[in-house]
Amino acid sequence: MATPLAGLAFLIGAWTCTSGSGAQQFTYTAVYAYDMQNDWISQHDTWTGGGDVGYLTYDAKGAFWNWVVLEPQGSTTVFHGTGPATHISYRTVYPPQSDGTEVFDRASDTKYATHFTGTLEGKKYDASDTCTKH
């Protein structure tokens, strides 16, 4: 029987992503791979002058997606999500002063989009990303 994480197997590989719009737009690379005995998917994002690392899995006991993002300066954001692998709606659960929603939408095996809105560590964000597989 396939696990919910298997629904995200299409992510494995390298992607080119565009975030923002107009003068605030930038491009980054996202590379996904299985990790921790294939129970997690790691996400390594790199852009000019920076990057971050994320880990994604499905918590069967809690019946939610668990996504952890680690930033180089030491901050960590934890999201819990619900929905099928084609449309996951995440909410921030850590840090406590953050309140945001990120929606992941799979368009095809080679394209997905995300939209985040909310506050992280006191700063307001409204960002959309579109990613295409190499």
C-alpha positions as a printed NumPy array, in Angstrom:
array([[  0.   ,   0.   ,   0.   ],
       [  1.36 ,   3.413,  -0.98 ],
       [  1.928,   5.99 ,   1.717],
       [  0.811,   9.624,   1.296],
       [  4.495,  10.579,   0.901],
       [  4.609,   8.458,  -2.283],
       [  2.231,  11.013,  -3.804],
       [  5.112,  13.503,  -3.753],
       [  7.634,  11.218,  -5.498],
       [  7.348,  13.449,  -8.58 ],
       [  9.274,  16.128,  -6.632],
       [ 12.52 ,  14.102,  -6.587],
       [ 15.038,  15.917,  -8.768],
       [ 15.97 ,  19.506,  -9.623],
       [ 13.548,  22.377, -10.171],
       [ 13.844,  26.003, -11.261],
       [ 11.557,  28.268,  -9.28 ],
       [ 10.475,  31.872,  -9.616],
       [  9.296,  33.808,  -6.593],
       [  7.718,  37.232,  -6.315],
       [  6.83 ,  39.619,  -9.107],
       [  8.2  ,  42.693, -10.837],
       [ 11.328,  44.17 ,  -9.259],
       [ 10.944,  41.79 ,  -6.306],
       [ 11.111,  38.657,  -8.507],
       [ 13.998,  36.223,  -8.181],
       [ 14.874,  32.729,  -9.368],
       [ 16.165,  29.872,  -7.246],
       [ 16.907,  26.174,  -7.578],
       [ 15.135,  23.558,  -5.478],
       [ 16.581,  20.038,  -5.309],
       [ 14.508,  17.275,  -3.726],
       [ 15.771,  13.857,  -2.596],
       [ 14.631,  11.054,  -0.327],
       [ 16.245,  11.137,   3.113],
       [ 16.131,   9.287,   6.432],
       [ 15.476,   5.823,   4.999],
       [ 13.039,   7.271,   2.439],
       [ 10.65 ,   8.401,   5.181],
       [ 11.344,  12.086,   4.484],
       [ 11.936,  14.224,   1.405],
       [ 14.685,  16.828,   1.742],
       [ 14.487,  20.123,  -0.127],
       [ 17.654,  22.159,  -0.713],
       [ 16.937,  25.653,  -2.057],
       [ 19.736,  27.861,  -3.369],
       [ 19.66 ,  31.408,  -4.708],
       [ 22.197,  34.151,  -5.229],
       [ 23.587,  34.898,  -1.786],
       [ 21.644,  32.283,   0.139],
       [ 19.573,  29.187,   0.558],
       [ 17.728,  27.004,   3.021],
       [ 16.892,  23.363,   3.708],
       [ 13.501,  21.805,   4.251],
       [ 12.317,  18.339,   5.305],
       [  8.883,  16.98 ,   4.475],
       [  7.04 ,  13.847,   5.596],
       [  3.583,  12.58 ,   6.424],
       [  2.779,  11.87 ,  10.071],
       [  0.375,   8.924,   9.884],
       [ -0.389,   8.99 ,  13.632],
       [ -1.364,  12.653,  13.553],
       [ -2.768,  12.461,   9.996],
       [ -0.933,  15.59 ,   8.821],
       [  1.973,  16.663,   6.641],
       [  5.007,  17.827,   8.597],
       [  7.329,  20.334,   6.914],
       [ 10.355,  21.829,   8.672],
       [ 12.383,  24.674,   7.114],
       [ 15.873,  25.455,   8.427],
       [ 17.492,  28.809,   7.664],
       [ 21.281,  29.414,   7.756],
       [ 20.992,  32.121,  10.457],
       [ 19.515,  29.521,  12.821],
       [ 15.779,  30.107,  12.527],
       [ 13.398,  27.202,  12.07 ],
       [  9.815,  27.193,  10.83 ],
       [  7.501,  24.202,  11.279],
       [  4.332,  23.738,   9.265],
       [  1.558,  21.156,   9.602],
       [ -0.603,  20.525,   6.565],
       [ -3.717,  18.729,   5.469],
       [ -5.01 ,  17.55 ,   2.137],
       [ -3.916,  15.199,  -0.616],
       [ -0.424,  15.352,  -2.152],
       [ -1.855,  17.396,  -5.037],
       [ -3.149,  20.224,  -2.816],
       [ -1.687,  20.65 ,   0.675],
       [ -2.692,  23.531,   2.924],
       [ -0.074,  24.218,   5.628],
       [ -0.269,  26.35 ,   8.786],
       [  2.7  ,  27.519,  10.818],
       [  2.971,  25.852,  14.223],
       [  6.44 ,  27.147,  15.16 ],
       [  7.775,  29.686,  15.991],
       [  4.888,  30.617,  18.279],
       [  4.716,  34.285,  17.219],
       [  4.252,  33.296,  13.56 ],
       [  0.939,  32.865,  11.795],
       [  0.894,  31.893,   8.173],
       [ -0.65 ,  29.689,   5.546],
       [  1.204,  28.055,   2.666],
       [ -0.723,  26.27 ,  -0.059],
       [  1.021,  23.759,  -2.326],
       [ -0.639,  22.914,  -5.656],
       [  0.658,  20.264,  -8.034],
       [ -0.15 ,  21.288, -11.603],
       [  1.584,  18.328, -13.3  ],
       [  4.575,  15.999, -12.918],
       [  6.798,  18.913, -13.996],
       [  5.135,  21.946, -12.444],
       [  3.898,  23.089,  -9.031],
       [  3.06 ,  26.352,  -7.31 ],
       [  3.016,  27.603,  -3.735],
       [  1.482,  30.639,  -2.113],
       [  2.394,  31.854,   1.375],
       [  0.6  ,  34.585,   3.241],
       [  1.019,  35.587,   6.851],
       [  3.565,  36.646,   9.436],
       [  6.869,  34.936,  10.212],
       [  8.908,  36.202,  13.143],
       [  7.08 ,  39.55 ,  13.085],
       [  7.45 ,  40.199,   9.34 ],
       [  4.471,  40.094,   6.948],
       [  4.783,  38.058,   3.74 ],
       [  2.667,  37.426,   0.676],
       [  4.673,  35.337,  -1.768],
       [  3.901,  33.05 ,  -4.68 ],
       [  6.361,  30.62 ,  -6.263],
       [  6.1  ,  28.684,  -9.51 ],
       [  8.469,  25.772, -10.085],
       [  9.308,  23.758, -13.205],
       [ 11.274,  20.508, -13.213],
       [ 14.556,  20.369, -15.148]])
